[in-house]
Amino acid sequence: MDAIYHVKADELDESFLDALKALFKDKEIEIAVSERDETAYLLRAPANRERLLRAVADVESLQHIVTPEQEQFQ
């Protein structure tokens, strides 16, 4: 059986380890850790990639910038 968990490092605790032990009881397991890159996921779809890169270009060129009324954040 394979399982992939996506968790924040701060969420790892004893209960997580206990759940792993229960799920894979008496089996040898392999644990690999990698840092997730949300940008790679967001840029995977061509349409999404184009929209995000266009938005970055807009910000860099100070075009199409929307500034909300600040009173709502106070």
C-alpha positions in Angstrom: 0.0 0.0 0.0 1.2 3.5 -0.8 0.1 6.7 1.0 1.0 10.3 0.4 0.4 12.8 3.2 0.6 16.6 2.6 1.1 18.3 5.9 2.9 21.3 7.4 5.9 20.4 9.4 4.4 22.1 12.4 1.4 19.6 12.2 3.6 16.6 12.7 3.1 15.2 16.2 2.9 12.0 18.1 -0.7 11.3 17.0 0.5 11.4 13.3 3.2 8.9 14.1 0.7 6.7 16.0 -1.6 6.8 12.9 1.3 5.7 10.6 2.2 2.9 13.0 -1.4 1.6 13.1 -1.8 1.9 9.3 1.4 0.0 8.5 1.5 -2.3 11.5 4.4 -4.8 11.4 5.5 -3.6 7.9 8.7 -2.1 6.8 8.0 1.4 5.5 10.0 4.1 3.6 9.6 7.7 4.6 10.7 10.4 2.0 10.4 14.1 2.8 10.3 16.8 0.3 9.3 20.5 0.4 6.2 21.2 -1.7 6.4 24.0 -4.3 3.0 25.4 -4.7 4.2 27.5 -7.6 4.9 24.4 -9.7 1.4 23.1 -9.1 -0.2 26.4 -10.0 1.9 26.8 -13.2 1.2 23.3 -14.5 -2.0 24.1 -16.4 -1.2 26.2 -19.5 -4.2 28.5 -19.1 -3.5 29.1 -15.4 0.2 29.6 -16.1 -0.6 32.3 -18.7 -3.0 34.1 -16.4 -0.6 34.1 -13.4 2.4 35.2 -15.5 0.4 38.0 -17.0 -0.7 39.1 -13.5 3.0 39.1 -12.4 3.9 41.2 -15.4 1.0 43.6 -14.6 2.3 44.0 -11.0 5.9 44.5 -12.2 4.7 47.2 -14.7 2.2 48.7 -12.2 -0.7 48.1 -14.6 -4.2 46.9 -13.7 -3.5 47.3 -10.0 -6.6 47.3 -7.8 -6.4 49.0 -4.4 -9.3 48.3 -2.2 -10.7 50.8 0.2 -8.5 50.5 3.3 -11.3 51.2 5.9 -12.6 47.6 5.5 -9.3 46.2 6.9 -9.2 48.3 10.0 
